Amino acid sequence: MLLGYDAATKAVGPISKIFDPAGNKWITLGNAAKAGIASVDEAKVAALQTFAAEKYLTVTVVK
């Protein structure tokens, strides 16, 4: 899942996309139930749409 991010306020936003392994691509959360992903249905999408980050950590990947 990809979370939205507001760079101006440095706030984590709602879930914006979910990965579709069958199509090997990111799709919008609104289209997730229609994509035919076995573990995703309308009820789960509705629950994910209410997600709000309470706390988060900043992670930096160093190569």
mmCIF file of the N, C-alpha and C atoms, coordinates in Angstrom:
data_MODEL
# 
_entry.id   MODEL 
# 
loop_
_atom_site.group_PDB 
_atom_site.id 
_atom_site.type_symbol 
_atom_site.label_atom_id 
_atom_site.label_alt_id 
_atom_site.label_comp_id 
_atom_site.label_asym_id 
_atom_site.label_entity_id 
_atom_site.label_seq_id 
_atom_site.pdbx_PDB_ins_code 
_atom_site.Cartn_x 
_atom_site.Cartn_y 
_atom_site.Cartn_z 
_atom_site.occupancy 
_atom_site.B_iso_or_equiv 
_atom_site.pdbx_formal_charge 
_atom_site.auth_seq_id 
_atom_site.auth_comp_id 
_atom_site.auth_asym_id 
_atom_site.auth_atom_id 
_atom_site.pdbx_PDB_model_num 
ATOM 1   N N  . MET A 1 1  ? 0.822   -1.154  0.000   1.00 0.00 ? 1  MET A N  1 
ATOM 2   C CA . MET A 1 1  ? 0.000   0.000   0.000   1.00 0.00 ? 1  MET A CA 1 
ATOM 3   C C  . MET A 1 1  ? 0.876   1.230   0.000   1.00 0.00 ? 1  MET A C  1 
ATOM 4   N N  . LEU A 1 2  ? 0.427   2.231   -0.720  1.00 0.00 ? 2  LEU A N  1 
ATOM 5   C CA . LEU A 1 2  ? 1.113   3.522   -0.751  1.00 0.00 ? 2  LEU A CA 1 
ATOM 6   C C  . LEU A 1 2  ? 0.271   4.523   0.017   1.00 0.00 ? 2  LEU A C  1 
ATOM 7   N N  . LEU A 1 3  ? 0.944   5.262   0.873   1.00 0.00 ? 3  LEU A N  1 
ATOM 8   C CA . LEU A 1 3  ? 0.257   6.306   1.629   1.00 0.00 ? 3  LEU A CA 1 
ATOM 9   C C  . LEU A 1 3  ? 0.495   7.649   0.962   1.00 0.00 ? 3  LEU A C  1 
ATOM 10  N N  . GLY A 1 4  ? -0.501  8.507   1.029   1.00 0.00 ? 4  GLY A N  1 
ATOM 11  C CA . GLY A 1 4  ? -0.334  9.863   0.544   1.00 0.00 ? 4  GLY A CA 1 
ATOM 12  C C  . GLY A 1 4  ? 0.568   10.634  1.504   1.00 0.00 ? 4  GLY A C  1 
ATOM 13  N N  . TYR A 1 5  ? 1.184   11.698  1.011   1.00 0.00 ? 5  TYR A N  1 
ATOM 14  C CA . TYR A 1 5  ? 2.053   12.519  1.846   1.00 0.00 ? 5  TYR A CA 1 
ATOM 15  C C  . TYR A 1 5  ? 1.953   13.960  1.393   1.00 0.00 ? 5  TYR A C  1 
ATOM 16  N N  . ASP A 1 6  ? 1.772   14.868  2.339   1.00 0.00 ? 6  ASP A N  1 
ATOM 17  C CA . ASP A 1 6  ? 1.723   16.294  2.048   1.00 0.00 ? 6  ASP A CA 1 
ATOM 18  C C  . ASP A 1 6  ? 3.061   16.886  2.454   1.00 0.00 ? 6  ASP A C  1 
ATOM 19  N N  . ALA A 1 7  ? 3.888   17.214  1.470   1.00 0.00 ? 7  ALA A N  1 
ATOM 20  C CA . ALA A 1 7  ? 5.229   17.729  1.750   1.00 0.00 ? 7  ALA A CA 1 
ATOM 21  C C  . ALA A 1 7  ? 5.194   19.076  2.462   1.00 0.00 ? 7  ALA A C  1 
ATOM 22  N N  . ALA A 1 8  ? 4.179   19.882  2.202   1.00 0.00 ? 8  ALA A N  1 
ATOM 23  C CA . ALA A 1 8  ? 4.092   21.197  2.833   1.00 0.00 ? 8  ALA A CA 1 
ATOM 24  C C  . ALA A 1 8  ? 3.865   21.094  4.343   1.00 0.00 ? 8  ALA A C  1 
ATOM 25  N N  . THR A 1 9  ? 2.993   20.184  4.742   1.00 0.00 ? 9  THR A N  1 
ATOM 26  C CA . THR A 1 9  ? 2.687   20.036  6.171   1.00 0.00 ? 9  THR A CA 1 
ATOM 27  C C  . THR A 1 9  ? 3.434   18.865  6.809   1.00 0.00 ? 9  THR A C  1 
ATOM 28  N N  . LYS A 1 10 ? 4.117   18.086  5.966   1.00 0.00 ? 10 LYS A N  1 
ATOM 29  C CA . LYS A 1 10 ? 4.836   16.882  6.409   1.00 0.00 ? 10 LYS A CA 1 
ATOM 30  C C  . LYS A 1 10 ? 3.906   15.901  7.111   1.00 0.00 ? 10 LYS A C  1 
ATOM 31  N N  . ALA A 1 11 ? 2.692   15.797  6.582   1.00 0.00 ? 11 ALA A N  1 
ATOM 32  C CA . ALA A 1 11 ? 1.687   14.915  7.168   1.00 0.00 ? 11 ALA A CA 1 
ATOM 33  C C  . ALA A 1 11 ? 1.450   13.705  6.266   1.00 0.00 ? 11 ALA A C  1 
ATOM 34  N N  . VAL A 1 12 ? 1.342   12.557  6.893   1.00 0.00 ? 12 VAL A N  1 
ATOM 35  C CA . VAL A 1 12 ? 1.005   11.336  6.161   1.00 0.00 ? 12 VAL A CA 1 
ATOM 36  C C  . VAL A 1 12 ? -0.490  11.345  5.919   1.00 0.00 ? 12 VAL A C  1 
ATOM 37  N N  . GLY A 1 13 ? -0.876  11.039  4.700   1.00 0.00 ? 13 GLY A N  1 
ATOM 38  C CA . GLY A 1 13 ? -2.283  11.072  4.337   1.00 0.00 ? 13 GLY A CA 1 
ATOM 39  C C  . GLY A 1 13 ? -2.891  9.684   4.288   1.00 0.00 ? 13 GLY A C  1 
ATOM 40  N N  . PRO A 1 14 ? -4.012  9.568   3.620   1.00 0.00 ? 14 PRO A N  1 
ATOM 41  C CA . PRO A 1 14 ? -4.712  8.287   3.523   1.00 0.00 ? 14 PRO A CA 1 
ATOM 42  C C  . PRO A 1 14 ? -4.002  7.336   2.555   1.00 0.00 ? 14 PRO A C  1 
ATOM 43  N N  . ILE A 1 15 ? -4.462  6.098   2.536   1.00 0.00 ? 15 ILE A N  1 
ATOM 44  C CA . ILE A 1 15 ? -3.936  5.115   1.587   1.00 0.00 ? 15 ILE A CA 1 
ATOM 45  C C  . ILE A 1 15 ? -4.352  5.562   0.194   1.00 0.00 ? 15 ILE A C  1 
ATOM 46  N N  . SER A 1 16 ? -3.375  5.688   -0.702  1.00 0.00 ? 16 SER A N  1 
ATOM 47  C CA . SER A 1 16 ? -3.699  6.171   -2.039  1.00 0.00 ? 16 SER A CA 1 
ATOM 48  C C  . SER A 1 16 ? -3.712  5.058   -3.082  1.00 0.00 ? 16 SER A C  1 
ATOM 49  N N  . LYS A 1 17 ? -2.860  4.043   -2.915  1.00 0.00 ? 17 LYS A N  1 
ATOM 50  C CA . LYS A 1 17 ? -2.812  2.963   -3.898  1.00 0.00 ? 17 LYS A CA 1 
ATOM 51  C C  . LYS A 1 17 ? -2.533  1.635   -3.214  1.00 0.00 ? 17 LYS A C  1 
ATOM 52  N N  . ILE A 1 18 ? -2.895  0.569   -3.917  1.00 0.00 ? 18 ILE A N  1 
ATOM 53  C CA . ILE A 1 18 ? -2.648  -0.790  -3.457  1.00 0.00 ? 18 ILE A CA 1 
ATOM 54  C C  . ILE A 1 18 ? -2.018  -1.547  -4.625  1.00 0.00 ? 18 ILE A C  1 
ATOM 55  N N  . PHE A 1 19 ? -1.119  -2.474  -4.320  1.00 0.00 ? 19 PHE A N  1 
ATOM 56  C CA . PHE A 1 19 ? -0.427  -3.210  -5.384  1.00 0.00 ? 19 PHE A CA 1 
ATOM 57  C C  . PHE A 1 19 ? -1.265  -4.383  -5.858  1.00 0.00 ? 19 PHE A C  1 
ATOM 58  N N  . ASP A 1 20 ? -1.426  -4.484  -7.152  1.00 0.00 ? 20 ASP A N  1 
ATOM 59  C CA . ASP A 1 20 ? -2.139  -5.599  -7.787  1.00 0.00 ? 20 ASP A CA 1 
ATOM 60  C C  . ASP A 1 20 ? -1.082  -6.577  -8.296  1.00 0.00 ? 20 ASP A C  1 
ATOM 61  N N  . PRO A 1 21 ? -0.856  -7.685  -7.572  1.00 0.00 ? 21 PRO A N  1 
ATOM 62  C CA . PRO A 1 21 ? 0.202   -8.615  -7.988  1.00 0.00 ? 21 PRO A CA 1 
ATOM 63  C C  . PRO A 1 21 ? -0.080  -9.306  -9.328  1.00 0.00 ? 21 PRO A C  1 
ATOM 64  N N  . ALA A 1 22 ? -1.344  -9.516  -9.651  1.00 0.00 ? 22 ALA A N  1 
ATOM 65  C CA . ALA A 1 22 ? -1.676  -10.163 -10.930 1.00 0.00 ? 22 ALA A CA 1 
ATOM 66  C C  . ALA A 1 22 ? -1.320  -9.260  -12.104 1.00 0.00 ? 22 ALA A C  1 
ATOM 67  N N  . GLY A 1 23 ? -1.601  -7.977  -11.965 1.00 0.00 ? 23 GLY A N  1 
ATOM 68  C CA . GLY A 1 23 ? -1.295  -7.031  -13.024 1.00 0.00 ? 23 GLY A CA 1 
ATOM 69  C C  . GLY A 1 23 ? 0.080   -6.410  -12.891 1.00 0.00 ? 23 GLY A C  1 
ATOM 70  N N  . ASN A 1 24 ? 0.761   -6.694  -11.759 1.00 0.00 ? 24 ASN A N  1 
ATOM 71  C CA . ASN A 1 24 ? 2.088   -6.159  -11.462 1.00 0.00 ? 24 ASN A CA 1 
ATOM 72  C C  . ASN A 1 24 ? 2.113   -4.636  -11.579 1.00 0.00 ? 24 ASN A C  1 
ATOM 73  N N  . LYS A 1 25 ? 1.092   -3.998  -10.955 1.00 0.00 ? 25 LYS A N  1 
ATOM 74  C CA . LYS A 1 25 ? 1.017   -2.535  -11.022 1.00 0.00 ? 25 LYS A CA 1 
ATOM 75  C C  . LYS A 1 25 ? 0.290   -1.990  -9.792  1.00 0.00 ? 25 LYS A C  1 
ATOM 76  N N  . TRP A 1 26 ? 0.452   -0.715  -9.545  1.00 0.00 ? 26 TRP A N  1 
ATOM 77  C CA . TRP A 1 26 ? -0.242  -0.014  -8.469  1.00 0.00 ? 26 TRP A CA 1 
ATOM 78  C C  . TRP A 1 26 ? -1.574  0.476   -9.002  1.00 0.00 ? 26 TRP A C  1 
ATOM 79  N N  . ILE A 1 27 ? -2.633  0.274   -8.233  1.00 0.00 ? 27 ILE A N  1 
ATOM 80  C CA . ILE A 1 27 ? -3.957  0.748   -8.629  1.00 0.00 ? 27 ILE A CA 1 
ATOM 81  C C  . ILE A 1 27 ? -4.532  1.593   -7.495  1.00 0.00 ? 27 ILE A C  1 
ATOM 82  N N  . THR A 1 28 ? -5.469  2.451   -7.835  1.00 0.00 ? 28 THR A N  1 
ATOM 83  C CA . THR A 1 28 ? -6.094  3.276   -6.805  1.00 0.00 ? 28 THR A CA 1 
ATOM 84  C C  . THR A 1 28 ? -6.902  2.400   -5.864  1.00 0.00 ? 28 THR A C  1 
ATOM 85  N N  . LEU A 1 29 ? -7.022  2.838   -4.642  1.00 0.00 ? 29 LEU A N  1 
ATOM 86  C CA . LEU A 1 29 ? -7.765  2.071   -3.650  1.00 0.00 ? 29 LEU A CA 1 
ATOM 87  C C  . LEU A 1 29 ? -9.211  1.875   -4.090  1.00 0.00 ? 29 LEU A C  1 
ATOM 88  N N  . GLY A 1 30 ? -9.779  2.878   -4.744  1.00 0.00 ? 30 GLY A N  1 
ATOM 89  C CA . GLY A 1 30 ? -11.161 2.787   -5.208  1.00 0.00 ? 30 GLY A CA 1 
ATOM 90  C C  . GLY A 1 30 ? -11.386 1.686   -6.234  1.00 0.00 ? 30 GLY A C  1 
ATOM 91  N N  . ASN A 1 31 ? -10.343 1.311   -6.973  1.00 0.00 ? 31 ASN A N  1 
ATOM 92  C CA . ASN A 1 31 ? -10.452 0.262   -7.986  1.00 0.00 ? 31 ASN A CA 1 
ATOM 93  C C  . ASN A 1 31 ? -10.002 -1.106  -7.475  1.00 0.00 ? 31 ASN A C  1 
ATOM 94  N N  . ALA A 1 32 ? -9.564  -1.182  -6.233  1.00 0.00 ? 32 ALA A N  1 
ATOM 95  C CA . ALA A 1 32 ? -8.988  -2.429  -5.709  1.00 0.00 ? 32 ALA A CA 1 
ATOM 96  C C  . ALA A 1 32 ? -9.990  -3.569  -5.655  1.00 0.00 ? 32 ALA A C  1 
ATOM 97  N N  . ALA A 1 33 ? -11.208 -3.325  -5.230  1.00 0.00 ? 33 ALA A N  1 
ATOM 98  C CA . ALA A 1 33 ? -12.202 -4.399  -5.129  1.00 0.00 ? 33 ALA A CA 1 
ATOM 99  C C  . ALA A 1 33 ? -12.586 -4.924  -6.505  1.00 0.00 ? 33 ALA A C  1 
ATOM 100 N N  . LYS A 1 34 ? -12.531 -4.068  -7.513  1.00 0.00 ? 34 LYS A N  1 
ATOM 101 C CA . LYS A 1 34 ? -12.913 -4.460  -8.871  1.00 0.00 ? 34 LYS A CA 1 
ATOM 102 C C  . LYS A 1 34 ? -11.776 -5.171  -9.610  1.00 0.00 ? 34 LYS A C  1 
ATOM 103 N N  . ALA A 1 35 ? -10.569 -5.120  -9.050  1.00 0.00 ? 35 ALA A N  1 
ATOM 104 C CA . ALA A 1 35 ? -9.401  -5.678  -9.740  1.00 0.00 ? 35 ALA A CA 1 
ATOM 105 C C  . ALA A 1 35 ? -9.326  -7.196  -9.663  1.00 0.00 ? 35 ALA A C  1 
ATOM 106 N N  . GLY A 1 36 ? -10.135 -7.805  -8.804  1.00 0.00 ? 36 GLY A N  1 
ATOM 107 C CA . GLY A 1 36 ? -10.128 -9.253  -8.696  1.00 0.00 ? 36 GLY A CA 1 
ATOM 108 C C  . GLY A 1 36 ? -9.022  -9.804  -7.807  1.00 0.00 ? 36 GLY A C  1 
ATOM 109 N N  . ILE A 1 37 ? -8.489  -8.974  -6.913  1.00 0.00 ? 37 ILE A N  1 
ATOM 110 C CA . ILE A 1 37 ? -7.476  -9.445  -5.970  1.00 0.00 ? 37 ILE A CA 1 
ATOM 111 C C  . ILE A 1 37 ? -8.202  -10.290 -4.925  1.00 0.00 ? 37 ILE A C  1 
ATOM 112 N N  . ALA A 1 38 ? -7.774  -11.522 -4.770  1.00 0.00 ? 38 ALA A N  1 
ATOM 113 C CA . ALA A 1 38 ? -8.496  -12.489 -3.936  1.00 0.00 ? 38 ALA A CA 1 
ATOM 114 C C  . ALA A 1 38 ? -8.732  -12.018 -2.503  1.00 0.00 ? 38 ALA A C  1 
ATOM 115 N N  . SER A 1 39 ? -7.777  -11.328 -1.919  1.00 0.00 ? 39 SER A N  1 
ATOM 116 C CA . SER A 1 39 ? -7.903  -10.936 -0.509  1.00 0.00 ? 39 SER A CA 1 
ATOM 117 C C  . SER A 1 39 ? -8.571  -9.575  -0.317  1.00 0.00 ? 39 SER A C  1 
ATOM 118 N N  . VAL A 1 40 ? -9.048  -8.966  -1.380  1.00 0.00 ? 40 VAL A N  1 
ATOM 119 C CA . VAL A 1 40 ? -9.636  -7.621  -1.288  1.00 0.00 ? 40 VAL A CA 1 
ATOM 120 C C  . VAL A 1 40 ? -11.096 -7.659  -1.723  1.00 0.00 ? 40 VAL A C  1 
ATOM 121 N N  . ASP A 1 41 ? -11.972 -7.138  -0.869  1.00 0.00 ? 41 ASP A N  1 
ATOM 122 C CA . ASP A 1 41 ? -13.382 -7.011  -1.226  1.00 0.00 ? 41 ASP A CA 1 
ATOM 123 C C  . ASP A 1 41 ? -13.865 -5.617  -0.822  1.00 0.00 ? 41 ASP A C  1 
ATOM 124 N N  . GLU A 1 42 ? -15.115 -5.311  -1.124  1.00 0.00 ? 42 GLU A N  1 
ATOM 125 C CA . GLU A 1 42 ? -15.656 -3.965  -0.850  1.00 0.00 ? 42 GLU A CA 1 
ATOM 126 C C  . GLU A 1 42 ? -15.552 -3.584  0.628   1.00 0.00 ? 42 GLU A C  1 
ATOM 127 N N  . ALA A 1 43 ? -15.807 -4.537  1.521   1.00 0.00 ? 43 ALA A N  1 
ATOM 128 C CA . ALA A 1 43 ? -15.753 -4.252  2.961   1.00 0.00 ? 43 ALA A CA 1 
ATOM 129 C C  . ALA A 1 43 ? -14.338 -3.882  3.396   1.00 0.00 ? 43 ALA A C  1 
ATOM 130 N N  . LYS A 1 44 ? -13.349 -4.593  2.878   1.00 0.00 ? 44 LYS A N  1 
ATOM 131 C CA . LYS A 1 44 ? -11.955 -4.285  3.231   1.00 0.00 ? 44 LYS A CA 1 
ATOM 132 C C  . LYS A 1 44 ? -11.536 -2.942  2.659   1.00 0.00 ? 44 LYS A C  1 
ATOM 133 N N  . VAL A 1 45 ? -11.953 -2.657  1.442   1.00 0.00 ? 45 VAL A N  1 
ATOM 134 C CA . VAL A 1 45 ? -11.636 -1.358  0.835   1.00 0.00 ? 45 VAL A CA 1 
ATOM 135 C C  . VAL A 1 45 ? -12.263 -0.240  1.665   1.00 0.00 ? 45 VAL A C  1 
ATOM 136 N N  . ALA A 1 46 ? -13.506 -0.414  2.083   1.00 0.00 ? 46 ALA A N  1 
ATOM 137 C CA . ALA A 1 46 ? -14.181 0.603   2.904   1.00 0.00 ? 46 ALA A CA 1 
ATOM 138 C C  . ALA A 1 46 ? -13.418 0.832   4.209   1.00 0.00 ? 46 ALA A C  1 
ATOM 139 N N  . ALA A 1 47 ? -12.938 -0.245  4.822   1.00 0.00 ? 47 ALA A N  1 
ATOM 140 C CA . ALA A 1 47 ? -12.172 -0.110  6.059   1.00 0.00 ? 47 ALA A CA 1 
ATOM 141 C C  . ALA A 1 47 ? -10.852 0.610   5.809   1.00 0.00 ? 47 ALA A C  1 
ATOM 142 N N  . LEU A 1 48 ? -10.178 0.292   4.712   1.00 0.00 ? 48 LEU A N  1 
ATOM 143 C CA . LEU A 1 48 ? -8.907  0.939   4.397   1.00 0.00 ? 48 LEU A CA 1 
ATOM 144 C C  . LEU A 1 48 ? -9.088  2.419   4.074   1.00 0.00 ? 48 LEU A C  1 
ATOM 145 N N  . GLN A 1 49 ? -10.245 2.782   3.513   1.00 0.00 ? 49 GLN A N  1 
ATOM 146 C CA . GLN A 1 49 ? -10.496 4.175   3.171   1.00 0.00 ? 49 GLN A CA 1 
ATOM 147 C C  . GLN A 1 49 ? -10.645 5.046   4.415   1.00 0.00 ? 49 GLN A C  1 
ATOM 148 N N  . THR A 1 50 ? -10.886 4.445   5.555   1.00 0.00 ? 50 THR A N  1 
ATOM 149 C CA . THR A 1 50 ? -11.006 5.218   6.800   1.00 0.00 ? 50 THR A CA 1 
ATOM 150 C C  . THR A 1 50 ? -9.675  5.337   7.528   1.00 0.00 ? 50 THR A C  1 
ATOM 151 N N  . PHE A 1 51 ? -8.612  4.723   6.988   1.00 0.00 ? 51 PHE A N  1 
ATOM 152 C CA . PHE A 1 51 ? -7.306  4.744   7.635   1.00 0.00 ? 51 PHE A CA 1 
ATOM 153 C C  . PHE A 1 51 ? -6.802  6.171   7.799   1.00 0.00 ? 51 PHE A C  1 
ATOM 154 N N  . ALA A 1 52 ? -6.290  6.455   8.971   1.00 0.00 ? 52 ALA A N  1 
ATOM 155 C CA . ALA A 1 52 ? -5.625  7.732   9.239   1.00 0.00 ? 52 ALA A CA 1 
ATOM 156 C C  . ALA A 1 52 ? -4.403  7.433   10.101  1.00 0.00 ? 52 ALA A C  1 
ATOM 157 N N  . ALA A 1 53 ? -3.252  7.857   9.644   1.00 0.00 ? 53 ALA A N  1 
ATOM 158 C CA . ALA A 1 53 ? -2.020  7.601   10.389  1.00 0.00 ? 53 ALA A CA 1 
ATOM 159 C C  . ALA A 1 53 ? -2.025  8.395   11.689  1.00 0.00 ? 53 ALA A C  1 
ATOM 160 N N  . GLU A 1 54 ? -1.796  7.696   12.767  1.00 0.00 ? 54 GLU A N  1 
ATOM 161 C CA . GLU A 1 54 ? -1.730  8.350   14.073  1.00 0.00 ? 54 GLU A CA 1 
ATOM 162 C C  . GLU A 1 54 ? -0.288  8.729   14.385  1.00 0.00 ? 54 GLU A C  1 
ATOM 163 N N  . LYS A 1 55 ? 0.614   7.818   14.054  1.00 0.00 ? 55 LYS A N  1 
ATOM 164 C CA . LYS A 1 55 ? 2.045   8.037   14.260  1.00 0.00 ? 55 LYS A CA 1 
ATOM 165 C C  . LYS A 1 55 ? 2.774   7.401   13.081  1.00 0.00 ? 55 LYS A C  1 
ATOM 166 N N  . TYR A 1 56 ? 3.944   7.893   12.811  1.00 0.00 ? 56 TYR A N  1 
ATOM 167 C CA . TYR A 1 56 ? 4.760   7.278   11.768  1.00 0.00 ? 56 TYR A CA 1 
ATOM 168 C C  . TYR A 1 56 ? 6.221   7.592   12.024  1.00 0.00 ? 56 TYR A C  1 
ATOM 169 N N  . LEU A 1 57 ? 7.079   6.813   11.412  1.00 0.00 ? 57 LEU A N  1 
ATOM 170 C CA . LEU A 1 57 ? 8.519   7.010   11.513  1.00 0.00 ? 57 LEU A CA 1 
ATOM 171 C C  . LEU A 1 57 ? 9.045   7.394   10.152  1.00 0.00 ? 57 LEU A C  1 
ATOM 172 N N  . THR A 1 58 ? 10.053  8.217   10.128  1.00 0.00 ? 58 THR A N  1 
ATOM 173 C CA . THR A 1 58 ? 10.726  8.546   8.889   1.00 0.00 ? 58 THR A CA 1 
ATOM 174 C C  . THR A 1 58 ? 11.833  7.531   8.698   1.00 0.00 ? 58 THR A C  1 
ATOM 175 N N  . VAL A 1 59 ? 11.875  6.929   7.520   1.00 0.00 ? 59 VAL A N  1 
ATOM 176 C CA . VAL A 1 59 ? 12.888  5.922   7.227   1.00 0.00 ? 59 VAL A CA 1 
ATOM 177 C C  . VAL A 1 59 ? 13.725  6.392   6.059   1.00 0.00 ? 59 VAL A C  1 
ATOM 178 N N  . THR A 1 60 ? 15.020  6.282   6.201   1.00 0.00 ? 60 THR A N  1 
ATOM 179 C CA . THR A 1 60 ? 15.943  6.631   5.119   1.00 0.00 ? 60 THR A CA 1 
ATOM 180 C C  . THR A 1 60 ? 16.693  5.370   4.721   1.00 0.00 ? 60 THR A C  1 
ATOM 181 N N  . VAL A 1 61 ? 16.696  5.063   3.447   1.00 0.00 ? 61 VAL A N  1 
ATOM 182 C CA . VAL A 1 61 ? 17.428  3.902   2.940   1.00 0.00 ? 61 VAL A CA 1 
ATOM 183 C C  . VAL A 1 61 ? 18.772  4.391   2.446   1.00 0.00 ? 61 VAL A C  1 
ATOM 184 N N  . VAL A 1 62 ? 19.831  3.813   3.000   1.00 0.00 ? 62 VAL A N  1 
ATOM 185 C CA . VAL A 1 62 ? 21.187  4.197   2.614   1.00 0.00 ? 62 VAL A CA 1 
ATOM 186 C C  . VAL A 1 62 ? 21.828  3.014   1.926   1.00 0.00 ? 62 VAL A C  1 
ATOM 187 N N  . LYS A 1 63 ? 22.377  3.288   0.775   1.00 0.00 ? 63 LYS A N  1 
ATOM 188 C CA . LYS A 1 63 ? 22.984  2.210   -0.008  1.00 0.00 ? 63 LYS A CA 1 
ATOM 189 C C  . LYS A 1 63 ? 24.458  2.130   0.267   1.00 0.00 ? 63 LYS A C  1 
# 
